[in-house]
Amino acid sequence: MSPLTEFTAPLNCTACPRLAEHLAALRQRDPLWHNRPVPALGSLAAELLVVGLGPGEKGANRTGRPFTGDVAGELLYPALHRFGFASVPEPLGADKWANPAMTLHNARITNAVRCLPPANKPTPAEIRQCNGFLTQEIAAMPRLKAILALGTVSHQAVLRAQGLKPTHYAFGHNIRHDLPENRPVLFDSYHCSGYNWRTGRLSRESFEAVFERVRDFLQEKESA
């Protein structure tokens, strides 16, 4: 697909009836929350795209900004900051809403599924329905060199968005996939969820090791 001149986030999408109904109910319950499809954060001119699974109920679904307001952001943004992709490590302000002073550098954050699903579990059909937006987003990033997929679902969504079969590329933590035909290089990481952190599947050190590898790759591409 040729690069697009722009990508408009699906802020009013209701293509998945179950998700649309769920968000409508949440808007009644918590009218001050975002409770809509969560747009990506960061410039389309970035060289790195970080792809999560979807917004958390009290996180991005509340704040309207990816990976803010929940445990996942407490791992993600400090890692982005340490390796030069974020201006500050704190994604939230003193009022516990998105920190307007936090900006991304050469990075963009998005999700495989833009809407909060009930019980944080999107169906396969909902993941496929939202994949078109990810396809358009990747195509609209002309300088994109690396994609970091957080978790298996995101890994598979990225591959489908680029017309590749997920069965040909096994997911694993801190794994690099050199995709064909000059596609961006795909890096994998366990998702920085509270569950993975609490159970010890993912540590701050093992998570930041992935970002160090991504940063080194981008620096090598720049100097080549």
Helices and strands as residue ranges (DSSP letters): H 17-29, E 41-42, E 48-52, H 60-63, H 71-82, E 107-111, G 118-120, H 124-139, E 146-150, H 152-161, G 166-168, E 175-177, E 185-189, H 194-198, H 204-223
